[in-house]
Amino acid sequence: MRKLLLLAAAVPLLATFAPASLYVQAERPRTPVLWAEPIALREGAPESRRVGALRMMEGWWLRSNHPWFGGVSAVNVVDRKVLALSDGGVLMRFDMPHKAARIPLSLSRLADAPGPNKKQRDTEAMVIDGGRAWVAFERVNAVFRYRLADWRSDASSRPQAMRRWSANRGSEAMVRLRDGRFLIFSEGFSVGEGLTEVLLFNGDPAAGAKAVRLAYRPPEGYLITDAAQLPDGRLLFLNRRLSIFDGILAKLTVAEKPELREGAVLSGREIAHFQPPVTTDNYEALSIAEENGRTILWIASDDNFMGIQRTLLLKFALNP
């Protein structure tokens, strides 16, 4: 999203940002370090843990001494090992602690990308499955497939169906379905009043699979930032709204039995609304896991490398 809009929307949040007790300003070091500080779902109410159908299990405010850290646009969490991707094509790896801590941080840039500059490396969505990762680049509307072993690309494409998406309304969310098909959501390419375009690929989009057009209806005033498929097959949508008066809000919606065919309109019912006094920020990334029979959601925010925003990582259990 455009920085000026985010800045305007973030102004009301300034008063909520308190200095971190763990963070110590220092000269740029050679070794990246991450400071993880616990946060509550509602400031000043540590006992409050529910928002809609979600129960917060833990929440973290993350900061680093390295300028590459931040801008999280996609995240994958498995057994507390976090792999995050920034909107500048930087991979961030770290292990989540169980209490406030200073922890090691690994940073690396994607070696293979559509180009060298920020606009060409604007990565907004990531899917990891079977030893491979698929990454969607928004401004150039390309999809690259990577081997996790070395993060080298072994396939890439600029799908014809995505080429009419505008630079700042391009690929924002991506889901690999259980049957191997892919859904790629435009951030805001309008195809009707309140509808944005979605593409359903019959296979791997990085390998040239064909696509048909669908549409997505987000909550009024919101745009999609990420999506995922739940273990039971339902689709989960993370949506964001920018408001000069209310700041940055988010809604989580779920589609119970989505119809996936050409011309279908996807939409979901609201299951959580992130608005004050609930901790809010620029939530852009969603990761699904299973833990002791429960469905776990990890939600991360994009700080846009701006001091008035935060990199948050929140863990929730989904109410059955």
Helices and strands as residue ranges (DSSP letters): H 3-10, G 11-16, E 33-38, E 50-51, E 54-64, E 72-78, E 81-86, E 90-95, E 101-104, E 106-109, G 119-121, E 123-129, E 132-137, E 142-147, E 152-157, G 160-162, E 171-176, E 182-192, E 195-201, G 205-207, E 211-216, E 223-229, E 235-243, E 247-255, E 265-266, E 269-274, E 283-291, E 294-301, E 311-318
